[in-house]
Amino acid sequence: MTYVKNSDQFLIDYSSQLYQEFIPNIYDTTSYYTGSVIKEIVDIYSLIIKSDNIQDRRDHSTFLTSAFQRLDNLIAQQIDDRYIDEVLHNTELGLAFGVITRYRSQYYAMIENEQAHSILESQHPWDVLENVSYFSNYLQLAQVEYEGAGLKPGDRVVFLGSGPMPLTLIVLCHQYGLKGIGIEQDPKRVNLSRKVLSKLGLSDQIKIIEGNHQLLPLKEKCELIMVAAQAEPKKIIFDHMAKVFPSGTVISYRIYEKGLRRLLDTFSQYELSDVFEEYLRVPPKPPVNNTVVFLSVNKS
């Protein structure tokens, strides 16, 4: 492999398949501006691939942190839609998009894991929680989901893919007096999230169960089924829900529709079943970046 230092002093694999087949001729088929965006995407992809070959955990985290800081900077740029479409419709980038999206989910699970441990180690867990990155975003999203689903205190919500720190459930249940059930398939995340809920005094309000979409529907009556942005594979999950949920079931999920953030949206790869009727779509207000989509099952 041929590694070259970039401006951040990290090694990039310029002999990777994407570089060999795509980057040398990048400006032959795209505008200069679009080509620059594509090159940055491939740089990020290569940095992620390099991190996967590093055994030292600290160095591995450093590489991933650099990759996702660059990704966050890239997707936050104000870019004309015609350039974005040119990037997103480039079939050669499918491999890079898939790797970036998958590792981004793993990276933020790692961050949540660290934040969860900080809560467990603190004598003031709620203070730590309210200083968590994007906490204000979750407050706004929780309000959207509470109002969009027409919930009321005492209602129960289910969150598929709740992770090591079920922040969505914590905010919804604490702010609005709901009951919550988180479904998480990773046993370590299940155990950690249960400890966090106990530390916050929410164990009676929220329970976490180990499993995946195959557990749905639950025996408990639920007013809203929420699907995490990181829950995969979307097609299998939603095809299952289309089969098992009765008419009237309300489902919500979050997507990215703004700018280059669309490259993180795996929903664009899947067409929803006809039994799902979209009845509400709430675009984001700063600082939130997610659009919230509400569906109702209709099998009539």
Rosetta blueprint (number, residue, H / E / L):
1 M L
2 T L
3 Y E
4 V E
5 K E
6 N L
7 S L
8 D L
9 Q L
10 F L
11 L E
12 I E
13 D E
14 Y L
15 S L
16 S L
17 Q H
18 L H
19 Y H
20 Q H
21 E H
22 F L
23 I H
24 P H
25 N H
26 I H
27 Y H
28 D H
29 T H
30 T L
31 S L
32 Y H
33 Y H
34 T H
35 G H
36 S H
37 V H
38 I H
39 K H
40 E H
41 I H
42 V H
43 D H
44 I H
45 Y H
46 S H
47 L H
48 I H
49 I H
50 K H
51 S H
52 D L
53 N L
54 I L
55 Q L
56 D L
57 R H
58 R H
59 D H
60 H H
61 S H
62 T H
63 F H
64 L H
65 T H
66 S H
67 A H
68 F H
69 Q H
70 R H
71 L H
72 D H
73 N H
74 L H
75 I H
76 A L
77 Q L
78 Q L
79 I L
80 D L
81 D H
82 R H
83 Y H
84 I H
85 D H
86 E H
87 V H
88 L H
89 H L
90 N L
91 T H
92 E H
93 L H
94 G H
95 L H
96 A H
97 F H
98 G H
99 V H
100 I H
101 T H
102 R H
103 Y H
104 R H
105 S H
106 Q H
107 Y H
108 Y H
109 A H
110 M H
111 I H
112 E H
113 N H
114 E H
115 Q H
116 A H
117 H H
118 S H
119 I H
120 L H
121 E H
122 S L
123 Q L
124 H L
125 P H
126 W H
127 D H
128 V H
129 L H
130 E H
131 N L
132 V L
133 S L
134 Y L
135 F H
136 S H
137 N H
138 Y H
139 L H
140 Q H
141 L H
142 A H
143 Q H
144 V H
145 E H
146 Y H
147 E H
148 G H
149 A L
150 G L
151 L L
152 K L
153 P L
154 G L
155 D L
156 R E
157 V E
158 V E
159 F E
160 L E
161 G L
162 S L
163 G L
164 P L
165 M L
166 P L
167 L H
168 T H
169 L H
170 I H
171 V H
172 L H
173 C H
174 H H
175 Q H
176 Y H
177 G L
178 L L
179 K E
180 G E
181 I E
182 G E
183 I E
184 E E
185 Q L
186 D L
187 P H
188 K H
189 R H
190 V H
191 N H
192 L H
193 S H
194 R H
195 K H
196 V H
197 L H
198 S H
199 K H
200 L H
201 G L
202 L L
203 S L
204 D L
205 Q L
206 I E
207 K E
208 I E
209 I E
210 E E
211 G L
212 N L
213 H H
214 Q H
215 L H
216 L L
217 P L
218 L L
219 K L
220 E L
221 K L
222 C L
223 E L
224 L E
225 I E
226 M E
227 V E
228 A L
229 A L
230 Q L
231 A L
232 E L
233 P L
234 K H
235 K H
236 I H
237 I H
238 F H
239 D H
240 H H
241 M H
242 A H
243 K H
244 V H
245 F L
246 P L
247 S L
248 G L
249 T L
250 V E
251 I E
252 S E
253 Y E
254 R E
255 I E
256 Y E
257 E L
258 K L
259 G H
260 L H
261 R H
262 R H
263 L H
264 L H
265 D L
266 T H
267 F H
268 S H
269 Q H
270 Y L
271 E L
272 L L
273 S L
274 D L
275 V L
276 F E
277 E E
278 E E
279 Y E
280 L E
281 R E
282 V E
283 P L
284 P L
285 K L
286 P L
287 P L
288 V L
289 N L
290 N E
291 T E
292 V E
293 V E
294 F E
295 L E
296 S E
297 V E
298 N L
299 K L
300 S L
